[in-house]
Every structure is written in structure tokens, then in C-alpha cells.
Amino acid sequence: MPPTTDDALDEQRALIALSLVPGVGPGRIRGLVNHFGSAIDALEAPRARLATLEGIGDVTADAIARFDGYDAVEAQWQRAGQVEARLVTEWDAGYPEALRTIYDPPVFLWMRGETTREDEQAIAIVGTRKPSEYGKRMAERFAGELAEQGYTIVSGLAYGVDTIAHAAALQAGGRSVAVLGSGPTGSIPRATMRWRSA
């Protein structure tokens, strides 16, 4: 388990580094952290030891041992600071509980704003960027009525159904959560949606 001491920030950077190694996804990161006790120790492990681990093998062991993308790690870290995002790992209390139950959940998320207990009751509404008039009405209706019933509306930040769902939830006095597929170095809309509670 990643440490909760002053070394936590370095551990977070190590998790980012592992995520940037070709062939190392959430499952392998999870296995490495469980085996070595931390992402830092996994990155510093000898190549020969890495290669003996189940699910790693020679190619991935080489990729981990030769990783030199620390500039990219720092770029993500700096960009996250600029957009006021924080890294939340699956070992943290703030990690969404529902996400823990899916197959192969992400090991960490970049998050802005705060989650609340209300968000445990959430529904995702997503759809096309170019909805029909009927689609627009239904997205607005579903999001608004569900928000009035206390559901947090989850969607992306694309034009079309996603934007309509967020707007309708906020208009109804509810909450909305936007999920982006990119990390902090991707394109992040500037404050187009805000966390808000009724």
C-alpha cells in the first residue's frame, strides 16, 4: 500500500511513472505495488527480480527498468497544479467507492472539487454530440428529474447530451460530476462546470 507519510508525494509521482511505462496498466501496477510495498520500490527493483514476477516477464521488466520519462511525470504534476487537480489513488479514502467494484479499475484519478456522500447515489447520462431535438429533451428531462430526486449526474464534457445533462442537473439544484478521459496534460475545459450542491 502506498505510504501516507511525507513520502506520499514521491509515491504519487512513482505511480504516474509506472502508468507511463509501455505495457503496464492498472492490474500490473496494482500487482507491483502489492508485491514490493510501494510504486517507488517497484521502479527501483532490479530488472532480474521484476522479470520473475507473474504477469511481468522480460519485455515489461526491461521497460520498467529502463524507464526514463520523468520529464513527462513532472509535466503531468505541474499541469495538475495549474488546474488545481489532485491525484487520488485507489488506496485513498477519497477514491469513489463504486469505481472500486468495476473490473480492473484505474489505480489513480486526477480530481478537482470535492466528492460528497450524495455522490454515492449517481447516474451517468452520456450520448452523442449532435442529438436530435427529442434526444435533447430527454437528456434534459432525465437529468433534471433525477437531480431533483437527489441523484448526482455524471457525464463527460463533450457538446451535446453531456453538456445538456450537466446544465439540467445544475438548473434543478442538483450536483454534476464531469469525467474526462485525458490526464491533466490533456485539454481541460476552464471552469465550464462547477461542483454545486442543492
Secondary structure, DSSP 4 states (H G I P E B T S, - for coil): ----STTHHHHHHHHHHHHHSTT--HHHHHHHHHHHSSHHHHHHS-HHHHHTSTTTHHHHHHHHHT---HHHHHHHHHHHHHTT-EEEETTSTTS-HHHHTSSS--SEEEE-S---GGGGSEEE----SS--HHHHHHHHHHHHHHHHTTPEEEE-S-TTHHHHHHHHHHHTT--EEE--SS-TTS---SSSS-----
